[in-house]
Amino acid sequence: MKLYAGIDLHANNSVVVVIDEEDRILYQKRLRNELTELLQALAPYQETLQGLVVESTYNWYWLVDGLRAAGYRMHLANTTAIEQYKGLKHTDDQSDARWLAHLLRLGILPEGYSYPKEERIVRDLLRKRSQLVRQRTSNLLSIQNLLTRNTGSSLSGNRIKQLTVAEVEHLSPQAELALTVKSTLVVLQCLEEQSEQIEEVVFAQLKLRDGFRSLPTVNGIGQILG
């Protein structure tokens, strides 16, 4: 008998459902997010399980990696693509887990890409860099706006990055404005330093692959983003 399982993963617990070929529920329970506990619950069904589905939520790494290491055939569900079926779903967690197993049984599960574990941490580093770059740009624009609004002068982004404390005090007609600009400038410089540190680590671990070598020819895409 072929079995199929779905796990509705939450922050500190998961609902596990195992169904058979007729969609009958053989197991259904909410468990703590403890790998040992989950493995014990699934062990009686492992030999006949055709696959196990986990949604691509923010915290799937530990669960998918742990179950895969234990020998389970894992499927990472594309949650965005599954939304088209939401009219057929109920709203509780048990139904969500059962629906994942049901889609797998029918062979129509929209799957997401399970990024290789060994490269995943570098991808997360790049995501952090993107976040820092956005924050850096926000702080840079804040300084531009402050100076333009209060002094009428408009400085380029590169010029702002080169500002010294003395120059800020000279440009600012009021001590309060100077303090605001200096505080923002310190944050900007810190973000710049952290971004550069991340880039060094990424460049040391990854090289631009052949299929992506044309990306840096697009305006706005450099080596690190490519």
ABEGO torsion letter per residue (X at the ends): XBBBBBBBBBAABBBBBBBBAAGBBABBBBBBBBAAAAAAAAAAAAAABAEBBBBBBAAAAAAAAAAAAAGBBBBBBBAAAAAAAAAABBABAAAAAAAAAAAAAAGABBBBBBBBAAAAAAAAAAAAAAAAAAAAAAAAAAAAAAAAAAAGBBBBAAAAAABBAAAAAAABABAAAAAAAAAAAAAAAAAAAAAAAAAAAAAAABBBBAAAAAAAABBGBBAAAX
